[in-house]
Amino acid sequence: MSLTSTLRFILSHPLNSRSKAGALTRFGWWQLRSRVSRSPLLVPFVNDAKLLIVPHRPASTGNLYTRLHEFPEMGFVLHALRAGDTFVDVGANIGSYSILAASIAGVTCVAFEPSSQTYPLLRDNVRVNGYESRIDPIWSAVGAEIGEVSLTSELDTVNHITSGADGAAARETVRLTTLDAELDDKAPTVIKIDVEGFELPVLQGATKTVKSRDCRAIIIEMNGSGARYGLDEGKIDKLLRAKGFEPLSYDPFSRKLTEIDASETTGNRIYVRDRSEMQQRLASAEPFRLPGGWNI
């Protein structure tokens, strides 16, 4: 992301509406700090949780600049989950989604991260929050079968499964598993999938998991990256609709789900099963707390 687009994103973010100057100050301060120190910084995150901000890691710095980098989807997770629920994070990176989900008392998480460079950062975030009993971090890629795959190793948030044909020079071999195999009979309430185009195989390996009526929502990235594997992301929409899910957007401020045109929407989508029931759940959720005095 260029400097211009980064600043545009920061200034337009809804959680910076109260103090754009404060957001720019955080951005500028972090840019200076990251040039003199590569050590992580522990900062307040959501509710009573903290997050390790790591230099040159967009998955963490975006949350420093904006409080919640992906506000609609993160807000949805925080409002949708209840004590006793399970959250599954496929492509967890440093664990931002898992940490915010686990900040809700009684919620447990299963977090999958395949990168040997990123997985230790996920473990660090679990450790500094004392969430070892809440989050099960698994060092593995997720797909349609069990085995091994090749993963790019120097692309941070856009590391992806590769055959080498995409010109990626730095690769590592990682374990591959399926959600059905790992979760067994554990039915997640919400699943987040962000695996840079490999989302369809993840769903193909989660037939039993997604079939469960306890699986109420799936947040999935669909930005055209599936083309690198020759995958038609339209098949994801068809698969999920056949399972009773519909694509929606969410406004954490109003707590309203609204319809979207899936054929024109790129990026993260929230697929919900039983919209009416989920809307009631979202409306009745306890507010979550963020730095800056936000209670949403």
Secondary structure, DSSP 8 states (H G I E B T S, - for coil): --HHHHHHHHHH-GGGTT-HHHHHHHHHHHHHHHHH--S-EEEE-STT-EEEE-TT-HHHHHHHHHSSTTHHHHHHHHHH--TT-EEEEES-TT-HHHHHHHTSTT-EEEEE---TTTHHHHHHHHHHHT-TTTEEEE--EE-SSSEEEEEESS-GGG--B--STT----EEEEEEE-HHHHHTT---SEEEE--TT-HHHHHHT-HHHHHSTT--EEEEEESSGGGGGT--THHHHHHHHHTTEEEEEEETTTTEEEE--TTT--EEEEEEESHHHHHHHHHTS---EETTTEE-
